[in-house]
Amino acid sequence: MKLTDALILSLALALIVIGIHQTITVGITGSYAFLMMAVGLLFWFQLRRTQAVENKSDIQSKPKPKKKKS
């Protein structure tokens, strides 16, 4: 996991905790923004992971060019 991925995931989890706290103290209307930002970050994290796996499989599936003998 790259540093950027770890930061995105950590921020999303922190926003979830803040959202839960706001839900308990203020109500769902006060925590909606925090929870939606957390969901957006989780989607972004999943997108980055999926793209990394696809790029890794593309690199592995490409055949290596043969060296010409002179």
N, C-alpha and C positions, 0 to 999 in steps of 0.2 A: 504494500500500500504506500502510495506516495504521500509526501507531506501535505499537499493540497487536499487530497482525499481525506486524510486524517483530520485536517482542520474543518472541512465541510461537515464531516460526520460529527465531530465534537460540537460544533456550533449548532447543528440540528438537535442534538441531544440536550444541549443547554437550553435551547428555546422550548423544547418539550417540557422540561422541568419548570421553566418560568411560566409557561402556559398552564400547566397543572396548578401551580401555586396561585396564579391569577384566577383560575376557575374556582378554586376553593374560596378565595377571599372576596373577589369582586363579582364573579359570574362569568358565564360563557361569552358575553359580549365584550368583556374586558380582556379576555384571553384569545379571542379569535385571530387577531393579527399575528400573535406569537405562534400559534399553532399552524396557521397557514404558511408562514415563513419557514417553519420547521418542515412541513410537508414538501414545500418547494425545494428546500435544500436536500431532502432525502431523495426526491426525484432526480435532482442534478447529480447526486452521488451515484445513484444507480445507473444513470446514463453514462457517466465517466467510466464506471466499472465495466459496463457492457461494451463500450467502445474499446477499452483496453484489451479485453478478451478477444474481440474481433480482430484488432490489429495484430495481436500476438498470433492468432491462428492463421491470418493472412501471410504473415512473415514465414511461418513454419511450412505452409502449404506450397509456397512458390518453389519450383525446382531451381536448383543452382545451375548456372551456366557451366558447360563443360569447357575445360581449357583446351585450346588447340595445340596440337603438337607441331613443332616446326622442324 
